[in-house]
Amino acid sequence: MFRFQKYIDYSLYRYYTIGMTNLETSLTALSNPTRRAIVARLSRGEATVNELVAQFELSQPTITVHLNVLEKAELITRGRVGQTRPCALNPKGLRVIAEWLRDYEHFWEGAVDRFTAHVEEIAKQEKQNDQNAKA
């Protein structure tokens, strides 16, 4: 039953990602916490499928399904060295997400600036309240 469920999940993923843009496919792929963990692991350097299997304590077919999704989203690349299949991050796939997020950078910068000003104002008011209490 479990194996059949994984097949259905992957089949639904393939069905819903037909016609998606690279950004949509990438964000869909990263919506899964295991795939995000795999991307985080590959950010430290390439790894073989067997190394990922050992690290995540998942079966080889399960890791392969996750890697297929990440590869389809162009977030990773897989090579062949002898009988091993090393996986590495693909800067092209990550660039699509970074470019999309860059459009919202002004929002985050503005929010951080407003938060900093708010914290400074609270600290200033607390200092004044302490001075008034001492007087």
C-alpha positions in Angstrom: 0.0 0.0 0.0 2.8 2.5 0.9 4.6 1.9 -2.3 1.4 2.4 -4.3 0.7 5.7 -2.4 4.1 7.0 -3.3 3.4 6.2 -7.0 0.1 8.0 -6.8 1.7 11.1 -5.2 4.4 11.2 -7.9 1.8 10.7 -10.6 -0.3 13.6 -9.3 2.8 15.7 -9.0 3.6 15.0 -12.7 -0.1 15.7 -13.7 -0.3 19.0 -11.9 3.1 20.3 -13.0 2.5 19.8 -16.8 2.5 23.3 -18.3 3.9 25.0 -15.2 6.6 27.6 -15.5 10.1 26.9 -14.0 9.2 29.1 -11.1 6.0 27.2 -10.3 7.7 23.8 -10.7 10.6 24.9 -8.5 8.3 26.2 -5.7 6.1 23.1 -5.9 9.2 20.9 -5.6 10.4 22.9 -2.6 7.0 22.6 -0.9 8.1 19.2 0.4 10.3 19.3 3.6 12.3 16.3 2.5 13.2 17.9 -0.8 14.2 21.1 1.0 16.4 19.1 3.3 18.0 17.4 0.3 18.7 20.8 -1.3 20.2 22.0 2.0 22.4 19.0 2.1 23.5 19.5 -1.5 24.3 23.1 -0.7 27.3 21.8 1.2 28.5 19.8 -1.8 27.5 17.0 -4.1 26.4 13.6 -2.8 25.6 10.3 -4.3 22.1 8.7 -4.0 23.4 6.2 -1.5 24.8 8.9 0.7 21.5 10.7 0.7 19.7 7.4 1.4 22.0 6.9 4.5 21.6 10.4 5.7 17.8 10.6 5.4 17.1 7.0 6.4 14.7 6.6 3.6 14.6 3.9 1.0 16.5 4.3 -2.3 13.2 4.4 -4.4 11.8 7.2 -2.1 15.0 9.3 -2.4 15.0 8.7 -6.2 11.4 10.0 -6.4 12.4 13.2 -4.6 15.5 13.6 -6.7 13.4 13.1 -9.9 11.1 15.9 -8.8 14.1 18.2 -8.0 15.8 17.4 -11.3 12.6 18.1 -13.2 12.4 21.5 -11.5 16.0 22.0 -12.5 17.1 22.5 -8.9 19.6 19.7 -9.1 21.7 17.9 -11.7 22.7 14.3 -11.6 25.8 12.9 -13.3 27.3 9.5 -13.7 30.8 8.6 -12.4 31.3 4.9 -12.9 28.3 3.3 -11.1 27.6 6.2 -8.9 25.1 9.0 -9.6 26.4 12.1 -7.9 23.8 14.9 -7.3 24.6 18.6 -7.2 22.7 21.8 -6.9 21.9 23.5 -10.2 22.4 27.3 -10.0 20.0 27.8 -12.9 17.0 26.5 -11.0 17.9 28.4 -7.9 18.4 31.6 -9.9 14.7 31.5 -11.1 13.6 31.6 -7.5 16.1 34.2 -6.5 15.0 36.5 -9.3 11.4 36.1 -8.3 12.2 36.9 -4.7 14.2 39.9 -5.7 11.0 41.6 -6.9 9.9 41.6 -3.2 13.2 42.7 -1.7 11.9 46.3 -1.3 9.1 44.9 0.9 11.4 43.0 3.2 13.9 45.9 3.4 11.1 48.3 4.3 9.6 45.9 6.8 13.0 45.5 8.5 13.6 49.3 8.6 10.1 49.9 10.1 10.7 47.1 12.7 14.1 48.6 13.6 12.6 52.1 14.0 9.7 50.6 16.2 12.1 48.8 18.5 14.3 51.9 18.8 11.2 54.0 19.7 10.1 51.4 22.4 13.6 51.4 23.9 13.6 55.2 23.9 10.2 55.3 25.7 11.3 52.7 28.2 14.4 54.7 29.0 12.2 57.9 29.5 9.8 55.9 31.7 12.8 54.7 33.9 14.1 58.2 34.2 10.7 59.5 35.2 10.3 56.7 37.7 13.6 57.6 39.4 12.8 61.3 39.6 
